[in-house]
Amino acid sequence: MRESNLGFRAGVVSIAILLIFGLAWHLAVSGTGQTQAMDPEYAKLMGQTATQGKSAMPGPIDVLKTIWGHLKEPFYDRGPNDKGIGIQLAYSIGRVLIGYTLAILVALPLGFVIGMSPLMSRALDPFIQVMKPVSPLAWMPLALYTIKDSSISSIFVIFICSLWPMLINTAFGVASVRKEWINVARTLEVGNLRRAFTVILPAAAPTIVTGMRISIGIAWLVIVAAEMLVGGTGIGYFVWNEWNNLSITNVITSILVIGLVGMLLDQALARVGRAVSFPE
Amino acid sequence: MSDEKFISIEGISRHFDAPGGGKTTVFEDVWFRIAKGEFVCMIGHSGCGKTTVLNILSGLDLPDGGVAIVDEKAIEGPSLDRAVIFQSHALLPWRTVLGNVAYAVSSKWRGWAKAKVEEHAKGFIEKVGLKGSEGKRPAQLSGGMKQRVGIARALSIEPKILLMDEPFSALDALTRGTLQDEVRRICLETGQTVFMITHDVDEAIYLADKIVLMTNGPEAMVAEIVENPLPKERDRNLIHKHPSYYAIRNHLIDFLVTRSKTFKSEVPADYDRRKPPVVRPQGQPQPVPPGEAGRKVA
């Protein structure tokens, strides 16, 4: 009762903040500035800022109109520089999921090895410590040079940036499984492989999924920058292209859409996290 | 004859690396035996290596010297023949009660079908009085119920030996009493051989046939083995009326309070590490006030 009451009140406050922000935005960009009398021929060359005193910044209503336009037709394709926002998003999500899945396939087994073997943990630690802080975009030239394909290069960049949090969390989760649970398996003569799947994996799963959740967040941050660099397709390229078009409404729309997709990806991993967690 | 030395600890020793180099000897050249079907408790202060002895028996730890033999085979590692009840119950929190017990059952009998495993597991869950809680997770259970699951899990693999490391020490007095009764009943019914570590003198008197006394560590030794003079059939509420009750109780407390410290400096001339002296405290037949109870050391 109390909880739902709080939720309702928080919702009201959220909507109020949104309305105040929208109104302030609307007022800030709709004010008329100075206009000067000028030759009509010259006026045609000038933007509305100079001729009608209108702000160059679009208002909330302009953005809503643009969003509505994208929603009506998200998947149109009129050549390489004019594709619907849905197509661009699909490219980005596809690259993230491929790179992320590859990272899972490498990070989980390797993390298990590092977590279970103190020798490997120490031996690989310097490499991980040096590679982890490198901005994934620094890999881009090397990827472009060796792979020679811009799309696969951005997938590689996603792979490399998703790898570290998953690897480190898996290794940590595996290494810190409670000794008594391992001892239970040992006294029951459970073999190594079965022990890994029936004791270590469930015990380390919450930590592993936390790493996966950090990774998907980073991957979604990085894909926008990577696509701005390599161009062609994707939501990052779309943002940059619309900046070149000076379509600020489309840039703002993209920001909202990127945020929404990032939230959905995060929520999906949060759901997985709840499924594998256990109360002690 | 092999029944007499069903478990035979022969000259085991264990050292740990001391902080700042060197070695700490936990115990050295420890010998004792446990007969089949016997309930043996080990008593001693913290740090005397009780848990190390139990870990060696379970196979989770290996002695640096000597050997522990069970049923004519030297212990080389953990085995399904020896079940452990852990002090902290050590249930897998992501499994249900049934899942925890079934995990042990399916580890012992790998070929069994799921239905057979669960039926077997349910039998033992019922035996420890948890029927109806099969689907609950450990987090939903009280401390006593968790330890019941630990007991069911250990018994379900029908081990040759049951090893218990202070299994009731984390429980409140009432729950502890109930669980002691149940463990005693189940072990008597099945003739289970049990080795149990405890701090609690009364628990040892109520449960044990023999009590192994360890002196203080480091370099602990088995001071003596006390035979419990109380009859095998005993009632928790009546044992204090038994003429020998205070004899054994005072003997044990006396050991814990003073002799566990002083034993090493005044080792009896005829003391033989291979055959620690066996004593049987006997009381006068007439009831006497506690504290003045006669004590005769055999």
Interface residues (C-beta under 8 A of the other chain):
Chain A: R178 E180 W181 N183 V184 R186 T187 L188 E189 V190 T198 V199 P202 A203 F278 P279 E280
Chain B: S58 G59 L60 G77 P78 S79 L80 R82 A83 V84 F86 S88 A90 L92 P93 W94 Y103 A104 S107 K108 R137 P138 A139 I157
